[in-house]
Amino acid sequence: MLVLILAGVAGASAVAAWMVDRRRWQRRNEQGECGACGVSWTETLSGERYLIHGRLVCEDCAEKAKRRMPWQLGALVGWVAVVIGITLADEGLALLAFIPAGMGIAIFGAVQSMKLANLNAQQRIATGGFPGFDALDIEGRTDSAVVLSHGSSIGPDGSY
């Protein structure tokens, strides 16, 4: 029972933190700033923008996110090991089958939601609906498509 309570509290806390972070980076991007650190695009060294989890970030923040990824995955594996250990010690083998399956579903869902956030942001950028992103000058374009970072393209009518 302790494991289920801890999992519920951790899950609710993660969702709440994500919602607060999402509002903050949306506000920053709308004001023409990096979604992570809040630096104005005019103050960055290269002016390059990177799309991570549906938010535009500066080059420095993108590099930091790249360096942190292995540590975040390692922490996730560590927490799964702790939960499995607590389950074995406290509840027995009955819950042990559900924990890895639940974690797998949760990780798959998180990755898919991040991909969907990037895809939605790319569509908003390509159609001019992303405030603060004026570098593409979509309204002034007459060419047939805007090429996205993952290789697909969006036509001028927003179709794929």
C-alpha positions in Angstrom: 0.0 0.0 0.0 2.9 2.3 0.8 4.2 1.9 -2.8 0.9 2.9 -4.3 0.6 6.0 -2.1 4.2 7.0 -3.0 3.5 6.5 -6.7 0.3 8.5 -6.5 2.0 11.4 -4.8 5.0 11.4 -7.1 2.7 11.3 -10.2 0.5 14.1 -9.0 3.6 16.2 -8.1 5.1 15.6 -11.5 2.0 16.6 -13.4 1.6 19.8 -11.2 5.2 20.8 -11.8 4.9 20.1 -15.5 1.8 22.4 -15.7 3.5 25.2 -13.9 6.6 24.9 -16.1 4.5 24.8 -19.3 2.7 28.1 -18.4 6.1 29.7 -17.7 7.8 28.7 -20.9 4.7 29.6 -23.0 4.7 33.1 -21.5 8.5 33.4 -22.1 8.2 32.2 -25.7 5.3 34.7 -26.4 7.5 37.5 -25.1 10.4 36.5 -27.4 12.5 34.8 -24.8 14.1 31.4 -24.3 11.5 29.1 -22.7 14.0 27.7 -20.2 16.2 30.6 -19.0 14.2 33.6 -20.1 17.0 35.3 -22.1 15.8 37.5 -24.9 16.5 36.2 -28.4 18.4 39.4 -29.1 20.8 38.7 -26.2 21.8 35.2 -27.2 25.1 34.7 -28.9 23.9 32.9 -32.0 20.2 33.7 -32.1 19.6 30.0 -32.9 16.4 28.5 -31.5 15.9 24.8 -30.6 12.6 23.0 -30.1 12.6 20.8 -27.0 9.4 19.4 -25.6 7.3 21.9 -27.5 9.2 25.0 -26.3 11.8 27.1 -28.0 15.1 27.3 -26.1 18.4 29.0 -26.8 21.6 27.2 -27.8 23.0 27.1 -24.2 19.8 25.6 -22.7 19.6 23.0 -25.5 23.2 22.0 -24.8 22.4 21.7 -21.1 19.4 19.6 -21.8 21.5 17.3 -24.0 24.1 16.9 -21.2 21.4 16.2 -18.5 19.5 13.5 -20.4 21.8 10.5 -19.4 21.6 11.6 -15.8 17.8 11.9 -15.9 17.5 8.4 -17.4 19.9 7.1 -14.8 17.8 8.6 -12.0 14.6 7.1 -13.5 16.2 3.6 -13.5 17.4 4.2 -9.9 13.9 5.1 -8.8 12.4 2.1 -10.5 15.0 -0.1 -8.7 14.1 1.4 -5.3 10.3 0.9 -6.0 10.9 -2.7 -7.0 13.0 -3.2 -3.8 10.3 -1.7 -1.6 7.7 -3.8 -3.3 9.6 -7.0 -2.8 10.2 -6.1 0.9 6.8 -4.8 1.7 4.1 -6.3 -0.6 5.7 -9.5 -2.0 5.8 -10.7 -5.6 2.1 -9.9 -6.5 2.7 -6.2 -7.3 6.1 -6.8 -8.9 4.7 -7.7 -12.3 2.6 -4.5 -12.4 5.3 -2.0 -11.5 7.6 -2.5 -14.6 4.5 -2.6 -16.9 3.2 0.6 -15.3 6.5 2.3 -15.6 6.9 1.2 -19.2 3.5 2.6 -20.1 4.2 5.9 -18.2 7.6 6.3 -20.0 6.0 5.6 -23.4 3.2 8.1 -22.7 5.7 10.7 -21.6 7.8 10.3 -24.7 4.8 10.4 -27.0 3.5 13.5 -25.3 6.9 15.2 -25.8 6.8 14.3 -29.5 3.3 15.5 -29.8 4.3 18.8 -28.1 7.1 19.3 -30.6 4.9 18.5 -33.6 2.2 20.9 -32.4 4.8 23.6 -31.9 6.2 23.0 -35.4 2.7 23.3 -36.9 2.1 26.6 -35.0 5.5 27.9 -36.1 4.9 27.0 -39.7 1.5 28.5 -39.8 2.5 31.7 -38.0 0.5 30.9 -34.8 3.5 30.9 -32.5 3.8 34.4 -31.0 7.4 35.7 -30.6 8.7 33.5 -33.5 9.1 36.0 -36.3 12.3 34.6 -37.9 10.5 32.4 -40.4 8.3 35.2 -41.8 5.6 32.8 -42.8 3.2 35.4 -44.0 5.7 36.8 -46.5 6.5 33.4 -48.0 5.1 32.1 -51.3 7.1 28.9 -51.6 5.3 25.6 -51.3 6.4 24.3 -47.9 8.3 24.9 -44.7 10.8 22.1 -43.9 10.8 21.0 -40.3 13.7 19.7 -38.2 12.7 16.1 -38.4 12.5 16.0 -42.2 8.8 16.4 -42.8 7.3 19.5 -44.2 4.1 21.6 -43.8 2.5 23.2 -46.8 1.3 26.8 -46.8 -2.2 25.6 -45.9 -0.9 23.7 -42.8 -1.2 20.2 -44.4 1.5 17.6 -44.3 
